Amino acid sequence: MKNDPSLDALYNKRKQSVKAPASTRSFILAKAKSTQVRASFNLWNWTLGVSLCAALLVLFQYVGLSHRQIQPQYNVIQVHRLYEESQPLELARQAAQQTRIQHADNYARYMQSQQVLATHHKLNAELVETANGWGLQTCDRELVLLTTQLVNQLRNNHRLEAQLKKGDQVEIAFDAQGRILTIKPTSKLNC
């Protein structure tokens, strides 16, 4: 937009006739001086910022290069074979089958010994009260008397349940010397 010459003349005439107060004039001059100082200060900040950015880029590049230079280290793995290479694969299969058979035989013998131990060292009985305390009546009508001390000791060791009462069916576990280890309730009497 072009300035109108008559408008410019009126503006200059008004400017000469009305003087600005001294406080306004000093404020404007101070503002102009601070702008010059800020310009040099901003130049210093800009230079410092560019320098810091360049330093960060160099640092990141150095860290990136140092990580790329690290090569993974591998350990030497040696493969050991159970059989010589000249031995055919069929012999290896036969040896594996023989090992499986031996393991099965050993497990069968173990289970049989556990069953024999359970048969000879466990007994089912019925809990009965006697004049001296408790007793256990087996399927063979044998009566095993339990002293109060034994009952208390079994309860203290959590080997006899507290809620057992007269007429309950129980399973008695004995050790190899015939001592009672535990008395547990059972669902039925196998006689």
Backbone bond lengths (Angstrom), bond angles and torsions (degrees), N, CA, C in turn:
res aa  C-N    CA-C-N  psi(-1)  N-CA   C-N-CA  omega(-1)  CA-C   N-CA-C  phi
1 M - - - 1.429 - - 1.535 108.15 -
2 K 1.306 115.33 128.50 1.468 120.65 -177.70 1.510 109.50 -81.78
3 N 1.355 114.70 143.13 1.465 119.48 177.66 1.533 109.70 -79.65
4 D 1.262 113.60 137.82 1.482 120.25 178.41 1.538 107.68 -81.03
5 P 1.381 119.01 129.38 1.469 120.97 -177.38 1.521 111.50 -63.30
6 S 1.300 119.16 -34.78 1.466 119.97 -179.58 1.525 110.24 -69.02
7 L 1.338 116.47 -34.54 1.462 121.04 178.62 1.520 110.26 -69.36
8 D 1.322 116.60 -37.42 1.466 120.88 178.07 1.532 110.19 -65.91
9 A 1.294 117.04 -39.98 1.469 120.70 -179.88 1.523 109.83 -64.38
10 L 1.324 117.78 -42.73 1.462 121.08 178.76 1.541 110.99 -64.51
11 Y 1.309 117.16 -36.91 1.462 121.49 -179.58 1.527 110.08 -65.99
12 N 1.322 116.97 -45.48 1.465 121.18 -179.37 1.525 110.69 -64.91
13 K 1.334 118.08 -39.84 1.459 121.81 178.67 1.528 109.70 -62.16
14 R 1.318 117.78 -43.59 1.471 122.54 179.82 1.523 109.78 -65.97
15 K 1.306 117.82 -38.26 1.454 122.83 -177.81 1.522 110.15 -65.23
16 Q 1.323 117.03 -38.43 1.465 120.36 -178.89 1.523 110.94 -75.19
17 S 1.289 118.54 -33.11 1.457 120.14 -176.88 1.536 111.64 -79.08
18 V 1.320 119.17 -31.95 1.472 122.27 -177.91 1.523 107.92 -110.64
19 K 1.335 115.35 120.30 1.461 120.60 178.78 1.536 108.35 -97.88
20 A 1.309 115.73 143.87 1.471 120.97 178.08 1.519 109.72 -75.23
21 P 1.357 118.61 148.67 1.450 119.88 178.09 1.531 110.59 -64.27
22 A 1.339 116.95 157.49 1.470 122.35 -176.43 1.530 111.05 -64.68
23 S 1.323 117.39 -35.64 1.480 119.83 -179.61 1.517 111.05 -65.30
24 T 1.325 117.18 -39.29 1.462 120.22 179.26 1.511 109.49 -67.49
25 R 1.326 115.63 -42.52 1.465 119.86 -179.21 1.527 110.29 -62.76
26 S 1.349 118.61 -44.42 1.469 120.71 -179.82 1.531 111.30 -66.40
27 F 1.339 116.93 -35.17 1.467 120.48 177.88 1.524 111.08 -63.96
28 I 1.322 116.48 -43.67 1.469 120.69 -178.75 1.517 110.37 -67.18
29 L 1.351 117.33 -39.52 1.466 119.97 178.99 1.540 110.66 -67.17
30 A 1.324 117.21 -40.72 1.466 120.28 178.53 1.523 110.76 -64.45
31 K 1.319 116.31 -38.97 1.463 121.02 178.97 1.522 109.89 -64.33
32 A 1.319 116.88 -39.93 1.464 120.53 -179.84 1.519 110.57 -66.43
33 K 1.340 117.70 -39.65 1.464 120.56 178.56 1.524 111.15 -66.99
34 S 1.346 117.80 -41.18 1.468 120.11 -179.44 1.522 111.16 -67.28
35 T 1.300 117.62 -30.21 1.465 120.97 177.09 1.513 109.91 -65.68
36 Q 1.336 117.25 -38.44 1.461 119.91 178.13 1.521 110.70 -67.23
37 V 1.338 116.02 -40.87 1.462 119.65 178.49 1.522 109.77 -64.95
38 R 1.325 117.46 -42.20 1.458 121.06 179.47 1.509 112.00 -62.80
39 A 1.299 117.12 -35.57 1.463 120.15 -179.76 1.519 109.75 -62.22
40 S 1.334 117.28 -43.01 1.463 118.52 178.91 1.529 109.97 -71.60
41 F 1.344 116.93 -36.18 1.456 120.74 177.80 1.525 110.28 -65.47
42 N 1.329 117.66 -41.34 1.462 121.25 177.46 1.511 111.20 -64.05
43 L 1.320 118.00 -36.06 1.459 121.19 177.26 1.525 109.60 -63.39
44 W 1.344 116.24 -41.96 1.465 120.48 178.60 1.535 110.21 -63.66
45 N 1.339 117.89 -44.60 1.469 121.36 178.56 1.521 111.29 -62.89
46 W 1.307 116.41 -40.92 1.459 119.94 -179.81 1.527 110.53 -64.22
47 T 1.340 117.01 -42.33 1.471 121.35 179.30 1.527 109.84 -64.35
48 L 1.334 116.01 -43.54 1.462 119.95 179.19 1.533 111.04 -63.28
49 G 1.323 117.19 -42.27 1.469 121.02 179.03 1.511 112.35 -62.13
50 V 1.354 116.79 -43.09 1.465 120.51 178.99 1.523 109.73 -64.33
51 S 1.329 117.03 -39.53 1.471 120.34 179.75 1.525 110.73 -64.40
52 L 1.330 116.88 -42.56 1.466 119.79 178.72 1.527 111.98 -64.99
53 C 1.330 116.30 -39.79 1.475 119.22 177.61 1.517 111.02 -63.14
54 A 1.332 115.99 -41.72 1.468 119.72 179.19 1.521 110.22 -64.52
55 A 1.342 117.21 -40.03 1.460 120.61 178.91 1.528 110.81 -64.36
56 L 1.334 116.73 -41.35 1.471 119.76 177.89 1.522 111.51 -63.77
57 L 1.314 117.33 -41.22 1.466 120.21 178.39 1.521 110.96 -62.29
58 V 1.346 116.76 -42.51 1.466 120.17 178.78 1.527 109.82 -64.12
59 L 1.341 117.08 -41.42 1.456 120.78 179.16 1.526 111.50 -62.79
60 F 1.336 117.26 -47.17 1.467 120.27 178.72 1.520 111.84 -62.09
61 Q 1.318 116.22 -38.57 1.460 119.81 179.40 1.525 109.70 -65.94
62 Y 1.335 117.74 -40.77 1.457 121.53 179.31 1.527 110.72 -64.47
63 V 1.344 116.66 -45.35 1.464 120.06 179.11 1.521 110.32 -63.58
64 G 1.330 116.56 -41.07 1.469 119.85 178.69 1.512 111.98 -63.40
65 L 1.320 117.91 -41.42 1.462 120.93 179.04 1.515 111.43 -68.18
66 S 1.326 117.23 -39.09 1.464 118.96 -179.40 1.526 110.71 -66.64
67 H 1.337 117.89 -33.11 1.469 119.95 177.37 1.518 111.69 -73.64
68 R 1.313 116.46 -31.83 1.468 118.54 179.25 1.519 111.33 -72.87
69 Q 1.329 117.04 -27.16 1.454 119.99 -177.15 1.528 112.25 -77.83
70 I 1.322 116.91 -20.65 1.457 119.18 178.86 1.524 108.20 -73.77
71 Q 1.285 115.56 118.67 1.461 121.32 179.99 1.524 108.61 -99.23
72 P 1.300 118.09 141.79 1.466 119.12 177.46 1.525 110.36 -65.14
73 Q 1.313 114.91 143.56 1.455 119.70 179.43 1.527 108.30 -101.81
74 Y 1.282 115.54 135.42 1.454 120.98 -178.46 1.520 109.29 -111.03
75 N 1.311 115.03 142.72 1.457 120.37 175.63 1.518 108.54 -92.36
76 V 1.282 115.14 150.30 1.458 120.29 177.87 1.527 107.25 -81.66
77 I 1.302 115.89 128.16 1.459 121.70 179.79 1.525 107.85 -109.79
78 Q 1.308 114.89 126.46 1.457 119.19 178.64 1.522 108.53 -105.39
79 V 1.290 116.14 135.56 1.450 121.63 179.55 1.524 107.74 -100.16
80 H 1.324 114.97 123.79 1.457 120.69 177.80 1.517 107.93 -107.28
81 R 1.264 116.22 140.08 1.464 120.66 -178.40 1.513 109.92 -110.79
82 L 1.320 114.10 147.22 1.457 119.06 178.09 1.528 111.46 -78.06
83 Y 1.305 116.93 -27.62 1.458 121.27 -176.54 1.523 109.07 -125.92
84 E 1.291 115.23 153.36 1.462 119.30 175.72 1.524 109.15 -68.95
85 E 1.315 115.38 155.72 1.457 119.28 -177.95 1.530 112.02 -66.81
86 S 1.309 116.85 -26.33 1.457 119.04 -178.54 1.528 111.70 -73.17
87 Q 1.326 116.93 -19.31 1.463 120.05 -179.26 1.532 108.54 -75.87
88 P 1.285 118.59 130.75 1.467 120.34 -176.78 1.530 111.48 -70.09
89 L 1.299 115.29 160.21 1.454 123.26 -179.16 1.529 111.80 -63.66
90 E 1.300 117.78 -30.42 1.462 121.75 -179.30 1.529 111.77 -63.62
91 L 1.330 117.35 -37.46 1.464 120.00 177.65 1.530 110.82 -64.69
92 A 1.310 116.42 -37.12 1.465 120.38 178.21 1.531 110.12 -65.55
93 R 1.312 116.84 -40.97 1.472 120.38 177.94 1.524 111.21 -64.35
94 Q 1.324 116.70 -40.28 1.460 120.18 178.90 1.526 111.19 -64.62
95 A 1.320 116.96 -39.94 1.467 120.73 178.70 1.533 110.25 -64.91
96 A 1.327 117.04 -40.65 1.466 120.43 178.41 1.523 110.73 -64.86
97 Q 1.322 117.36 -40.70 1.470 121.26 178.52 1.531 110.42 -64.85
98 Q 1.317 117.19 -40.91 1.460 120.92 179.22 1.538 110.19 -64.29
99 T 1.312 117.40 -38.83 1.464 121.04 177.55 1.522 110.72 -64.38
100 R 1.329 117.18 -41.73 1.471 120.60 177.50 1.526 111.00 -61.29
101 I 1.317 117.51 -41.73 1.468 121.63 179.90 1.530 110.06 -64.41
102 Q 1.338 117.08 -41.94 1.466 120.03 178.92 1.528 111.26 -63.65
103 H 1.325 116.59 -40.93 1.464 119.98 177.44 1.530 110.85 -63.34
104 A 1.309 117.65 -41.66 1.468 120.96 179.47 1.529 110.57 -64.31
105 D 1.346 117.51 -42.01 1.469 120.67 177.91 1.527 111.43 -63.10
106 N 1.322 116.05 -44.17 1.471 119.69 179.25 1.528 110.79 -62.12
107 Y 1.324 116.81 -41.94 1.461 120.23 179.71 1.529 110.93 -65.65
108 A 1.327 117.63 -40.06 1.470 120.96 178.63 1.530 110.56 -63.36
109 R 1.334 117.24 -42.31 1.471 120.54 177.98 1.531 110.40 -63.77
110 Y 1.309 117.03 -40.77 1.471 121.24 178.58 1.529 110.84 -61.54
111 M 1.328 116.35 -47.11 1.466 119.91 -179.31 1.533 111.04 -63.73
112 Q 1.325 116.85 -37.91 1.464 120.31 178.84 1.530 110.23 -65.17
113 S 1.333 117.59 -41.97 1.465 119.63 179.60 1.530 110.80 -67.71
114 Q 1.323 117.70 -35.47 1.458 120.56 176.22 1.531 110.46 -64.23
115 Q 1.328 116.02 -40.48 1.460 119.89 -179.84 1.530 110.52 -67.07
116 V 1.338 117.01 -41.38 1.458 120.37 178.16 1.527 110.02 -63.43
117 L 1.329 116.55 -43.05 1.458 121.01 179.08 1.525 110.91 -62.50
118 A 1.332 116.23 -43.68 1.466 119.81 179.40 1.524 110.70 -65.07
119 T 1.319 117.74 -38.58 1.463 121.01 -179.10 1.517 111.14 -66.36
120 H 1.323 117.53 -42.01 1.464 121.06 -175.07 1.535 112.66 -86.05
121 H 1.301 117.68 -17.67 1.458 118.75 -174.38 1.523 113.43 -119.82
122 K 1.330 117.49 14.12 1.460 121.58 173.54 1.515 107.96 -132.66
123 L 1.316 114.40 144.30 1.445 119.33 -177.51 1.510 108.47 -143.68
124 N 1.311 118.12 143.16 1.456 122.25 174.28 1.521 108.12 -97.46
125 A 1.333 114.55 142.34 1.456 118.45 -178.37 1.520 109.10 -152.45
126 E 1.356 114.30 173.24 1.458 121.20 177.07 1.521 107.51 -114.57
127 L 1.319 115.76 137.66 1.453 121.23 -178.86 1.532 109.12 -81.20
128 V 1.333 115.81 124.98 1.463 120.69 179.80 1.522 108.95 -129.20
129 E 1.341 115.07 156.16 1.464 119.62 176.02 1.518 108.21 -97.57
130 T 1.318 113.95 139.62 1.467 119.69 176.96 1.521 108.02 -121.81
131 A 1.335 115.71 178.74 1.462 119.98 -179.91 1.528 110.88 -65.48
132 N 1.328 117.48 -30.14 1.467 121.67 -176.90 1.522 113.07 -96.74
133 G 1.291 119.11 1.03 1.467 120.78 -178.24 1.514 110.48 140.93
134 W 1.314 115.50 -128.80 1.449 120.51 -178.25 1.511 110.45 -104.27
135 G 1.349 112.05 157.78 1.450 119.13 175.55 1.517 109.22 -145.26
136 L 1.320 114.99 161.17 1.460 122.06 178.38 1.517 107.46 -120.76
137 Q 1.333 116.66 121.61 1.456 120.84 179.66 1.520 107.66 -103.79
138 T 1.332 117.36 118.24 1.457 122.90 -177.61 1.520 109.93 -82.23
139 C 1.318 115.21 176.43 1.467 120.94 179.60 1.530 110.71 -66.74
140 D 1.348 117.32 -25.88 1.464 121.23 178.99 1.525 111.42 -84.25
141 R 1.321 118.33 12.05 1.461 125.83 -179.57 1.530 111.76 65.08
142 E 1.324 116.28 23.08 1.461 120.16 174.47 1.517 107.42 -84.65
143 L 1.314 116.84 142.44 1.449 121.51 -179.65 1.529 108.67 -111.02
144 V 1.328 115.42 121.23 1.465 121.15 176.85 1.519 106.33 -105.42
145 L 1.346 116.99 116.69 1.454 121.44 -178.21 1.520 109.81 -85.78
146 L 1.334 115.67 137.91 1.460 121.83 178.10 1.518 109.04 -111.40
147 T 1.300 116.39 123.62 1.460 119.27 178.07 1.525 109.44 -75.18
148 T 1.305 115.51 159.19 1.464 120.79 179.02 1.528 110.22 -61.95
149 Q 1.335 116.32 -37.57 1.472 120.55 178.42 1.520 111.13 -62.12
150 L 1.353 117.32 -43.57 1.466 120.69 179.52 1.520 110.63 -64.89
151 V 1.337 117.15 -42.62 1.468 120.50 179.63 1.525 109.82 -62.10
152 N 1.330 117.46 -44.67 1.469 121.04 179.30 1.534 111.30 -63.59
153 Q 1.322 116.67 -41.97 1.468 120.76 -179.96 1.532 110.96 -64.95
154 L 1.322 117.42 -42.63 1.469 120.55 178.79 1.532 110.60 -64.42
155 R 1.321 117.47 -39.63 1.470 120.19 178.38 1.516 111.05 -67.14
156 N 1.331 118.39 -41.29 1.468 121.84 179.41 1.529 111.46 -62.88
157 N 1.323 116.84 -33.96 1.470 121.52 179.61 1.524 112.35 -89.88
158 H 1.326 117.95 6.96 1.473 124.19 179.75 1.527 111.29 59.02
159 R 1.318 115.20 40.24 1.456 120.37 177.79 1.529 111.26 -112.91
160 L 1.328 115.87 3.46 1.453 122.41 176.36 1.525 106.11 -142.50
161 E 1.307 115.86 124.71 1.465 119.14 -177.26 1.518 110.08 -75.92
162 A 1.339 115.41 142.28 1.468 121.45 -174.40 1.526 112.22 -72.07
163 Q 1.319 119.18 -26.50 1.456 120.72 -173.95 1.532 113.04 -87.01
164 L 1.303 119.98 8.67 1.466 121.23 176.81 1.529 109.17 -70.40
165 K 1.337 115.33 143.18 1.463 120.60 -179.71 1.532 109.09 -140.12
166 K 1.307 116.07 174.63 1.472 122.65 -178.15 1.530 109.81 -57.72
167 G 1.313 115.87 133.58 1.458 121.85 177.64 1.521 114.23 93.20
168 D 1.340 119.36 -7.95 1.468 121.81 178.99 1.521 110.43 -70.21
169 Q 1.341 114.93 146.04 1.456 121.34 176.55 1.531 107.42 -89.10
170 V 1.330 117.19 129.09 1.463 120.86 -176.52 1.518 110.65 -131.04
171 E 1.324 114.31 162.34 1.460 121.90 175.07 1.519 106.67 -116.71
172 I 1.326 116.42 128.23 1.462 121.92 -178.08 1.523 107.66 -105.52
173 A 1.336 116.30 129.81 1.460 120.78 175.96 1.523 107.54 -108.48
174 F 1.356 115.53 128.72 1.462 122.08 -179.51 1.522 109.18 -110.17
175 D 1.335 116.61 155.27 1.465 119.60 170.68 1.528 108.15 -89.39
176 A 1.321 117.25 -175.99 1.470 121.16 -175.33 1.523 111.50 -65.04
177 Q 1.345 118.62 -25.95 1.464 121.26 -179.82 1.532 111.81 -89.22
178 G 1.329 118.98 -1.62 1.450 122.18 177.73 1.518 114.13 92.86
179 R 1.323 118.43 7.68 1.465 120.66 177.37 1.521 109.18 -79.69
180 I 1.322 116.11 145.54 1.465 121.62 -179.52 1.524 108.74 -75.42
181 L 1.324 115.46 126.14 1.467 120.59 177.87 1.520 111.36 -96.18
182 T 1.330 116.42 -52.57 1.465 120.52 -179.23 1.516 110.22 -141.95
183 I 1.322 114.04 155.15 1.468 121.25 172.30 1.518 105.47 -128.98
184 K 1.349 116.11 113.53 1.448 121.96 -177.28 1.526 109.42 -118.22
185 P 1.318 117.41 147.84 1.468 118.53 174.13 1.527 110.76 -69.73
186 T 1.313 116.51 146.74 1.464 121.04 177.40 1.526 107.63 -129.67
187 S 1.322 115.89 159.56 1.457 119.09 -175.16 1.528 112.77 -77.31
188 K 1.313 118.84 -31.91 1.468 118.93 -179.23 1.511 110.10 -147.83
189 L 1.272 115.87 156.85 1.455 122.83 178.60 1.501 108.02 -92.00
190 N 1.329 117.12 118.05 1.466 121.04 -178.18 1.531 109.27 -93.63
191 C 1.306 117.35 87.74 1.462 120.78 179.14 1.511 109.48 -113.97
